[in-house]
Amino acid sequence: MAQPLSDQERRKQISVRGLAGVESVTDLKANFNRHLHFTLVKDRNVATRRDYYLALANTVRDHLVGRWIRTQQHYYEKDPKRVYYLSLEFYMGRTLQNTMVNLALENACDEATYQLGLDMEELQDIEEDAGLGNGGLGRLAACFLDSMASLGLAAYGYGIRYEFGIFNQKIVNGWQVEEADDWLRYGNPWEKARPEYMRPVHFYGRVEHTADGVQWVDTQVVLALPYDTPVPGYRNNVVNTMRLWSAKAPCDFNLKDFNVGGYIQAVLDRNLAENISRVLYPNDNFFEGKELRLKQEYFVVAATLQDIVRRFKSSKFGSTEFVRMDLSTLPEKVAIQLNDTHPAMAIPELMRILLDLEKLTWEKSWDIVVRTCAYTNHTVLPEALERWPIDLFQNLLPRHLQIIYEINRRHLERVAERFPGDTDRQRRMSLIEEGGQKKINMAHLCIVGSHAVNGVARIHSEIIKDTVFKDFYEMDPEKFQNKTNGITPRRWLVMSNPGLAEVIAERIGDDYIRDLDQLKELLTFVDDDSLIRDIAKVKQENKMKFAAHLEEHYKVKINPESMFDVQVKRIHEYKRQLLNCLHIITFYNRIKKEPNKSWTPRTIMIGGKAAPGYHTAKMIIRLITAIGDVVNNDAVVGDRLKVIFLENYKVTLAEKIIPAADLSEQISTAGTEASGTGNMKFMLNGALTIGTMDGANVEMAEEAGEENLFIFGMRVEDVKAMDQTGYDAASYYHRLPELKQAVDQISGGCFSPDQPDLFKDIVHMLMNHDRFKVFADYEEYIACQERVSALYKDPKEWTKMVIHNIGSCGKFSSDRTIAQYAREIWGMEPSLEKIPAPDDPR
């Protein structure tokens, strides 16, 4: 029993976790016991671990509600401009610890639970992840919510309350197997249903032109039921709202049509309507044109826009004469940010509201829409761009199709005016793609319907202007901006790596948590032996803790003295997990060839989910596990090389592995990863980066100095040049003996002796149609990895480089990103001032 004590005693020393005052601890214990008493069912007097978790969650939630109510009241009275962040994904992870961090309750709760004979870390482990996202795009939305609240912006996240989030990944015999993520099974203490704000959403039907104007009639109605989750800012008493919509069938669903005797079937058919919010589509960077997905996209947009208009019209101070009836000032009070093209339907839907319901002219309506909406592009991969077949629209959303046609007619008129006679440009810029079946290009709709279009890293924003959206840039250059992504330092440093947060605070104070640029003050300590020692010690502790976690949950023993070489992200050809595999095999072959040489030991960990329908990605996972089976059971290698596939990578696993990593693998083909945000998390947590000049890696190298990252491989220009001349994989295969050996081992069954041709598809792809040019970067990658191994042998120099990296992270706070969106797109001013706490006099 002495073990939890020392852990808890150590946690108590960490000042960034907040003060544990005697009064607050006593109050927390009393509230905890009250909740425990009232959440226990009458006939059950033995509390389960889940009962204890719920008592703690509800105790912490009590500290949110007063601030939440006061924040919303503050907005109602001050009537600031509001920003609505529309996203089909919010990858939130767990809420309990993040709430304690932002409310400065962590040490007090730790002490209170400890005095009650409980271990807080054990209770935290009961909470399910809210996995309502696939990867970067959904996690970015979550970081943005944290920063918007911490910067005092009147912000709302709007999305879908999926009953099933991203699937749970099991590895069975080396293969990925998917399991439904029933995250709501035991309820969710952080959400509050708001049935009083239920909204109808219409589908199908037909359009009638009446004397009264255009009417969309005979529609099927689905109700949108909102669930609100509080979003606390960092220690500023602001609590914003994330509102997620759930689909409900109306009471008369399928019963109004005199369907004689079909009552039972009609009630069962309610599921069809309610399926809209059943499950998150598990594709990352891939478009699957399914009707249910289009329904989800329109569902969130239609419900949200009704809410936005209702809130805009509702009066200040409840004075009825102040009800806003005129929507012409909407852009002064409302900003709508579209997170990728998924909520693009907001543009025609807002037009429909203004034209058909508010009876404004086209010109006035369009002006309002464009000044209100802004669009963030997240990818240039052609297979990811949304192109919806027109017949799907005709059937599901006939009025919106008419509106899109009219938007396009006027848009092409403008193009013709600006570039007379250039019919090819008109074809390229049309919102409607002709061809086999006509399709609507949603990115074109977003660009035309927005006043600002941004990429998510400098290089990405340049690429969209030079390539995919070149025509649009030439027409409206002032629309195009860059907003380099960021991450919240609350979750990704203070919460997940309190040891490092404290070492930093001991040197420069704890104000950097609000203003991450202050990390540059660490650079004056780069040669300070005590800092070098402390940083190395925290990293070693994190590695020991993660090694213990792996042993406990996955029964694998690893050497905590080895270099932890980590690549965690969605499995995708463009992210080049296969390049990592080729390095593993090459390193393995070198150890086998010279077993007595003093190799730098490595534990190489790869984790991430493959979309269930993405065959190549699933084969890549199978290859990684197969390589691990061979390498990990080779006595000659011993513990100098271990290969681990990290099962079910998610936010909560990221919070454990990232603080323990030594080397961060960011090795996408230049020009394919729009930004990346994992790269920033590793940098902030004291890992060094091996990577290509892609996405935000470029800016990381610029901030820290290229000499403090391990940069290798082709640049965007080199890739472009190679596309002109043609990429010849075979030439690398024949020229580089170690590459040839590795590829032959994969194809010859060295890693699949029972099925020698198991990986023939992967090898055929690499040799004949590899869009991402893995072999072209192999030689430089291997050489770069040798430099990594050499530096790791000199712990002091390695740690100095780490300090350079941590000290150069300031730019990559999502606070900086959001401040730029606010000032340069939304026309709002961020603020670091605290608002009064609920118990303060007003």
Summary of the structure (lengths in Angstrom):
residues: 842
radius of gyration: 27.6
end to end distance: 47.4
largest distance: 89.9
contacts: 2869
relative contact order: 0.10
helix: 53%
strand: 15%
